[in-house]
Amino acid sequence: MTSKTSSNNLRGELIQTFLWELRHRFGLIALFCGLHFVTLPLVEILAMNNAQRINMESGYVIDMSQRFLNALKVVLPLCTASLSLLMVLILSVLAFQYMHQKRSVDLFHSLPVSRSALLGGRVLSCFVALLIPLVLNFALTLVVAAVYQVALSEFMGFFLTSLGWVFLMACASFFFCSFMAVCSGTTFDMVISIVVVNITYPLMILLGRATAGMIIPGMSMDLDFQSIPYTALSPFVASYLPLIYGSLEADTFSSVAFLIWWLILSIVMIVSALYLYRSRKSECAESNYAFPIPKTLIRFVATTAAGLAGALIFHSTFGSTTSFFVGLFVASIIAHIIAEAVYGRGFKGLKKSFAYYGIFLVAFAAFYGICVTGAFGYDTKIPKAEGVSYVETRLTNIGGSYPSNGFSIMDEKNSRQIAWVPQTVREAENVEKVTALHTLLVDEIRSKGYPYQIQGSSFYSDVQLTYHMKDGSVVKRYFSSDLISQNNSRYDEALKKVVNTNEFKVSGNALYYLTPEMIESIQLYGSNNDEHVLVPDREKLQELIDAIKLDIQQSPDYTNSYKNGDNQMWLDFRTRAVTPAPGSELQKLVGDYKGKIILSLSGMPINDDFPHAKALIEKYGWTKGTSVTATAASGLHTATTAAAESAIRLTVAN
């Protein structure tokens, strides 16, 4: 075995190794500079040229800055991040393949260069090799933006943050590959380990989360990819998340913990790689592994992910608890055997490896036992009403005339959500009604069967409660009423007490923020499927809004099904973009956003549940008129955004 250190001039060794390795990477750097150019600056040039051509030929004005930003948001995750990760994988193979060949490792370890300098110099050279194509092509993209007179101030923050994030995650991915290279005996094992971990770890977490949600009553099935556990050990997957969210702006991806985690883990991985490399035996080259811990963990993760996938597939196909366990065993044992065959170059060590499979079985038994018994009281935890600041409620299966479950405030192009306004219960008396409904759900579901069993794959949540506590914490509970609602009068009564409160009817209802100035036109669909597009004056629009509000508040039972469904109309509001008045409720909801907004309203039925609104429509005769073509109606609708004193009535025959 050769010596681990041969010289004390660490700085000089590091610089010489860095320069030697960097010289051998010039060709790869040039290749990826070209690839990044084709997929970033060149794409922006083509997008800008296309926008200019459309502006000149059709007269339709395209916002060049918005077109530039839209192209950027597509290219960054699809091309820039992907190319950077591909370069990481290639650099890792080229830089560390000497460790996995006996002749090469003996040669390099016989040189008068310390192990730390040998690995550290290569890491630094790859660090620079990753940075050069990114910085060069991001700079060229800024030049393209300047040439086409794009407003750089509008997206410079996003642009620089994106560059920083892509480079950070490229480095984190490279440090991850460096760690795997040191722990592996061959280049093949290194690449397999990198790929398997980055695919199976997120899959294991997602499937485990789904399994727990299908067993534990009340567990939210929402997936928050800003949460660290989903990609905690998968830098290749984590690289895409902020970019796939649409941007790295604060309102779309704002997890500081996510960023801090990858900064810390990057340091831990490279320090661990340097430390382990100092004690790595040269004889490990071309063997199964240099250090066994990564192999053991990878095999466990792959076995767990495959087992859970098989369990859920079998359960969704055959619909029984027995099929769940059969799928778990079959898929996990196959995955374990494949992993052992790959790492062990055959089946010689298969018998001994089943001890590690036993670890998986024990771990799953513990996980399943925790879930079916309620996860240490998770299932029965109900916030105390006096500690609740407010509750966001979403009850999607109440059968009401016009159930409101919140609404979106969009930007003026109706392409991006500025804010979500949920249905909210704040009054202490109403909060107690919500907790009473929650308590009933918990008691009824538990009485149906405990320990719990896994529910069907069609499980969904139609009772969603999000408690915002006075101490700043948040408690989420999502239930399926199908588990208990069949002929359950107690549940029906508890539900009515919540949904028939005035606060429930009003909160999260866009109609209570709607003003005549926001309405461009209204559409009425009659019982004979005839369509009427109208532009009433301001006073009549306000009368209609007030009539609908009155009907909603006076509805005696909000859970009743539609009345006289055969004799109802359907009403839609077409809204226009407006600037919220300073100090208004809408202005408070959008916060620092300064542009125009559009309220997202859903259509609503007008029937006997809405007597005042129905009478008003009949009074003004809005469903009567002369038929015109849809094209004419559309043209006249566009031309009449300023309302006259009386309604302009258009009837479109279907």
N, C-alpha and C positions, 0 to 999 in steps of 0.2 A: 504494500500500500504506500502511496506517495505521501509526502508531507503536506499538511494543510496550509502552512504559511512558509514563504521563502524569503520575504523581505519586509522591512519595517517602514519603507517609504510609501505609505498608503496613498497619499495625494498624487504622487507621480505615477504610481501604478494605475490609479483610477483614471487619470487623464489619458494615459497611453492606451488603456483598454477601450475607453470611450471613443477616442479618435480612430482607433483601428476598426472597431465595430461599425462606426458611423460611415467610414469610407466604403465598407462592404454593403451599405444599405442605400447608396445614392440611386442606384437603378430602381429599387422599390419605391423610394420617395418620389422620383420623377414619374413613375407609373401612376401612383395615387394622386399626384398633383393633376395629372391629365384627367383621371377619372372624376375627381372632385370638380374640375373645371366643367366637364361635360354635364355633370348633374346639378350644378348650382349656378355659376355665372351664366353659362350658355342657356340654361333653362329660363332664367330671368330675362335674358336678351330676347329669346323667342316669345316669351309671354308679353313683354313690353311692345315688341313689334306687332304682334297680333292685336293688342289693344289699340295701338295707333292706327292700324289699318281699319279696324271696325269704326273708330271715331271718324275717320275721313270718309269712308264709303257709305256708312249708314246714317251718320249724323247722331247716332246714339252715343252719349258721352259716358265713357268708362273712367272711373276713378283710378288713375294710374298708381297712386300710392296703395290703394286697397288691392289692386291686381298684383302688385309686387309682393305685398304681405301675404296674400292668399297663396301665391306660388311658393313662397318661402315656407309656409306652414305645411305644405305638402311635401316639399323636397327634403326638409330637415329630417323627419323620421324615416321617410321612405328611402332616401339615398345617402345623405350625409352621415347620419348615425350608422347606417348599415355598412357603408364603406369603411368608416373608422373601425368598426368592430371586426370587419374582415381583415383589415390591416393588422389589427391586434393579434389575431389568430396566426397570420402568416409570420409576423415578427417573432411571435413566441416560438414557433417551430424552428425558424432559422437561428434565433439567438441561443436557444437552449438545447438544440439537438445533440451538441457535443457531450452533454451529460449522459446521454442514453446510448452512446456507442463506446465500447471498451477502449478501442485504440485512441479515439479522440479525447476521452476523459483522462487517460493516462498521460497523453501528450500535454494537454492544457494544465493538468495538476502538477506536472513536472517543471513547468515554467516558473521563473522567479517572481511570481505574482501571487499575492494573498487571495484566499477564497473570496473575501469581502470585496476586493477590488475587481476580481474577475467577474463576479455577478453584478456588482454595483455599476461598473462601467458599461456593461451591456444594457442594464436597465435604463441608465441615463441616455444612452444613444437611442434606444427605442422611444424614450420619452420625447426626444427632439424630433425623431423621425415621424412621430404621430402629430406633432405640433405644426411642422412646416406646411404640409398640404392644407390643413385647416385654416391657418392664419393667412396664407397666400390667397386662397380662394374666397375667404370671407372678405379680404381687402378688395379683391377684384369685384366682388358683388357690390360693395359700397361704391366702387367706381361706376358700375353699371347704373346703380340708383341715381348717382349724381348726373350722369349723362342724360338720363330720361327725366330729370327734374322731379324725382320722387321726394316727397317731404320726409327727409331722414329723421327729423325729430319725432315723427309719429311712431316709428318702430325701432329706433336705435337701442332703446332699453331691452326690448325683446331680442334684438339681433345679437347684442353683446352677451346677454344672459344665455342665449342658445349656444353661442360659441363656447362659453365657459362650461356649460353643462355637458356638451358633447365631448369636450376635451377631458373634463373631470372623469366622466364615466369610461372613456377610452383608457385613461390611466388606471382607474379602478379595475377594469377588465384585464388589463395587462398585468397588474400586480397579482390578480387572481390566477392568471395563467402562469406567472412566475412561481407562485406557491405550489401549484399543481405540478409544474415541471420538476421542482426540487423533490417532491414527494413521489414522483413516478419513476419507474425503471426504464420505460421505453417512451418514445415519442407517441406511439400509437395509444398507449395507456393515458398519456397526458391529454391528448386531443379527446379521447373518449370520455375521460373524467370531466373535462371542461364542458363538453356538449351535454352530457347526461345530467350534471348538476344544474345547469342553467335551464334545462327543460323540465326535469322531474321535480325539482324543489318547489317552484311556483305551483306546479300541478298538484303536488302533495298538499300544500296549504289550501288551495282552492277546493279540492275534493274533500279534504277534512272539514273545511268550513261548511261546505254544502251538506255533508253527512250530519254534522252537528245540528245544522238548521232544520233538517228534516226529522230530527228526533226531539230536540228540546223545544217545548212550547214557548212562544214569545220571542225566539231568537230572530234577529233581523237577518234577512237574506241579502241585504245590500252589500255590495263589494266596494270597499274603499281602497283603491290601489295606491293612495297616498300613505296608507298604513304600512309601516316598515316590514312586518312579517311576510307579506306576500312575495317580496323579492329580496329578502334580507341576505341571501347567499347566492343570488343570481344577478351579477352585474350586467350581463348582456341583455337580460330582459328589462332590468331597471333603467337601462339607458333610454328606452323608448317612452317610458311612461309620461314624463312631463310634455314631451313633444306630441304624443298621441292625444293628450288631453286637449290639444288645439293650440296651445301656446304655453309659455312659462310665465305668463302674467299672473298677478296675485289672485285674481278672481277665478282662475282655473286650476292652478296647481300651486299650493302655498304651504306645503309641508316642510317647515324648517328642520324638523326632526329627521326627515328623509335625507336631506342634504347633509346634515351633521353625521348621520349614520355612515354614509358612504365616505365622507372625509376620514372618519375615525377608522373604519374597516380597511380603507386603502392603506393607511399607515400600519395597521396591525398586520395585514397580509405581507407587505414588503419587508417589514422588520422580521416577521416569522420566517419568511423565505431566506433572508440573509443569515439568520441564526441557525436554521436547520442546515443550510448549505455548508456551514463551517464544520458540521459534524457528519455530513453525508459521506458515506464510504464510496470510494471509486468502484469497488466491486459490485455496487448496486446496478451499474449500467447493464442494460439488456436483461435485467431480472424483472420479476412481477411488480415489485414496488421497492422504494427506498425507505419509506415510512408507512406503516400499515393503517394509521388512523383515517386518512382520507378515503382509502379503499373501503373500510368498514362503514363509514358514514354514507358514502355514495351508494353502496349496496343496500343499506337500510332505507335511504330516501327513495331509490328506484323501486324497491320491493313494496314500500308503502303506497307510493303513487299508483303503481300498477294494480295493487290489491284493491284500493278504494275505487279505481276506475272500473275494474271488473265487477265489484260489488254493486255499484250504482247501475251499471249496464244490465246486469242480471235482474236486479230488483225492478228496474223500469220495464223490463221485458216480461217478467213472470209475476211481479207484483206480490211477492211473499217475503217474509223475513228469512225463511230457509234459503231462498234463491240469493238473497243478499250475502249470506255467509258462504254459500257455494261459490259464488262469483269471486268473493274475497280470497278464498283459499286457492282456487284454480289460478287466478291471475297473479297472485303474489308468489306462489311456488314456481310458476314459470319464469317470472322476472328474476327471482333469486337464482335459479339454475343458470339462466342466461348470463347474469352478472358474474357468477362464479366461473363459468366457462370462459368468458372474455378475459377476466383478470388472471385466472389460473391457467390459461392456455390449455383447457381441457377439463376433464372431470376427476382428476386425481385427488383433489382436495375437497370434493363435493360432500362427502360424508361428514367430514369435520366441520364444514361450513354450516351445516344445519343447526349447530349451536347458536349461530348468529340469527338464523331464521326464527329460532325460539325466542330471541329477544324481540323480534318484530311481533310475534304472537302475544307476548306478555304486554308489550306497549299498546297494541290495539285493544286487548282485553281491558286494560286500564282506561283507555280513551272511551271505549263503548260503555263501560260501566259508569263512568262519570256522566256521560250524556243521558243514559236511560234513567238515572236517578236525579236528574235535574241540575247537574253541574253545580253542586255545592250550594243549592238554594237559588240559583239564577231564575228558575222557573217560577218561584213563589215570591220573588222580590217585587214588592209594590211600593212605590214612593208614597210617603205620607203627604196628604193634601196640604198641610200647613207648611211644608218645606218646598212646595212647588211654586215657581214663579209663573209659568204658563205651560200649556200643553199644546203641541201641534197634533191635530187629529186628521186622519184620512180614513174615512169610512166609505168604501167604494161599492157596497152592496146593500144600500138601504132602500132602494126602489123609490126614492122621493121624486117629486115633480121636477125640481131643478137642484139636484145635489151639487154643492160647490165643494171642491176639494183643493182649493188654492188656484192661483193663476200666475202666469209669467209676465214679466215686464221685459219687452224686447227692445233692441236698438231700432233706429229709424228705418233700417233696411230689413228688419224682421229676420235677421240672420244670427243674432247672438243674444242670449239671455242675459239681461242686466241684473235682474233680481227675481227671486221666487217668493211669492206672498202666500204662506200656508194658511190653512184654516186653524185658527188659534182660539183656545179657551183660557181666559185669564181670571174671571170672577171666581172667588173662593167657593161659592155654592156650586158653580158648574164644574170646577175642578174636582170637587167631591163626587159629582155624578160620574165623571170620567174614571176616577179611581174605583168607584163602585162597579162600573162595567168591567174594568180590568180584573177586579177581585172575582167577579162572577165567572169570567172566562177561565181564570186560573183554577177555580174550584171545580167547574164543570168538566174541564179537560182532564184534570187529575182524577176525577171520579170515574171517567170513562175507561181508564186503564193506567195503572202504575205498578211497576216501572213502565216507562213509555216505550213505544215501538216506533220504528221508522215509518214515516208517512209515505204516501204515493209520490211519484215523480211529478204529478200535476199539482202538488202542494203550492198554494199561493196565499198571499196575505191581503185580506180585505178589511182588517181592523189594524190600523197602524197608529201607535201612540208614541210620541216623542216628548218626554218630560224635560223641561229646562228648569233645573233646580235653582234655588236661591243662592246656593253656594257655588254656582257656576258649572256644576257637573251636568251631564246629559244622560238620560236613561231612555233607551229605545226598546219597544216591545211590539212585535208584529205577530198577529194571530190570523188563523183561518177560521171563520165562523162556521164553516161547513162541518167542523168536528162536533159542534154542539147545537146548531141552530134548528135542526129538524124538530118541529113541533115543541119548541122550547119557549114557553110563555114567559119564563123568568128572564131569559136573554132578550126577548122582544121588548119587554117593559123597560129593562135597563138601557137598551139602545134608544128607545123613544125618549127617555128622560134626558139623554144627551142631545139628540138631533133635533128635538123640538124646542130647545132653548133659543132665544133670539140671538144670543152671541154666536152660536154655532151656525145659524142661518146667514148671518151677516159677514162673519170673519172669512177672509180668503175669498170673498166674492167680488169679482172685478166690477160688477154693476155699482157697487158702493164707492168706487173711485172714478166711475165714468161720468163725463160731462158732455153736453151737446157739441162742444168744440172738437172733441175727439172723434165724433162720428162723421164718417164720410157719406154713408148711406145705410139703409136697412134693407134686408131681404125677407120677404114673407113667402112661405110655401104653403099653399092651401091644401085642403083635403082632397082636391082633384088633381094634385101634383102640378098646379100652375104656380109659376114664380112671379113675384112682384118686387121690383127694385125701386125704392123710393128715396127721395131726398127731402124730408120734411124740414120746416123751419125750426129755429132754435127752441121756440116755446113748445111746439108739439113734441120735439124730442125730449125735452125736460119732463113734459107730462107723461110720456111713455116710460121714462126711467123711474119716475116717482110712482107710477101705477104698478110697475113690476116690483119695486121695493116693498110697497104696501102689501101686495099679494103674498110675497115671500114671508113677511113678518106676521101676517094674519093667518097663514096656513095652520090649521089646528093640529094636523098630524103629518109631519114631514116624511114619515116612512110609508105613507100610502102609495100604492101604485098609481100610474096615470089614470085619470078619470076620462071617460068618453074618448078613448084613444082614436076612435073612428071619426071624431068630429073635432080634430085639433089642427092648429096651424103650427108651423115651425118658424121661429124668428132667429135671424142672424144679423149681427152688427158688423159692418165694415168700418174699421177704425183707421184714422190717419195718424201720422207722427206729429207729436206736439212736444213742446218744451214745458216741463213741470213748473208750475208757479213757485217762486221762492217761498220757502216756509210751509208749503203744502205737504200733505201726507205722502203724496207720490214722490216729492222731492226728497223727503226723509228716507223713503224706501230705496231710492237709487243711489243715495250717498254722494260720493264725489263725482259720479258720472255727470258730464256737462251737456251731452248731446240730446237730441230729441228721442222720444220713446213711443212705443206702441203697446197698448194693452192687448194681451192675448185672451180673447173671449170665445167661449164655446157656444154653439147654438142651443136654443131652449124651446120647449113646447109651450104653446099658448092654448090652454084648454080651460075646463071648469075650475082647475086649481088656481087660475089666474083671472078671476072675474073682472077686476078693474082694467087690466091690460087688454083683455078680450073686448070689453065694452068700448074702450078707447079706439081700438082698431076698427071696430064696426061703426063707431060714431063718425070717423073721418073717411070711411069707405075705402080703406087702403087695399082691400083685397078685390076691389072691383075696378074695371077699366078696360081699355081697348088693347087687344093683343098686338105686339110688334115682334120683330125678329130678335133673336138673342144678340146678333151683331149690332143692330141699331140701339138696343138697350145698353149695350156695353159702351158704345160711342157717346150716347147721350149722358150716361152716368159719369163718364170721364169729364164731360164738358160742363157739368152742373154741380161742381163742388160747392159753390156758393148757393145756399138755399134761398128760394123765394119765399114770399109771405105764406103761400099755401103749398101743400106738398106737390112735388112733381111726381106723377104716378106712371109707372111703367109696368106692364104686365107681359111676361114672357111665356108664351105657350110652349109646353113640352110635347 
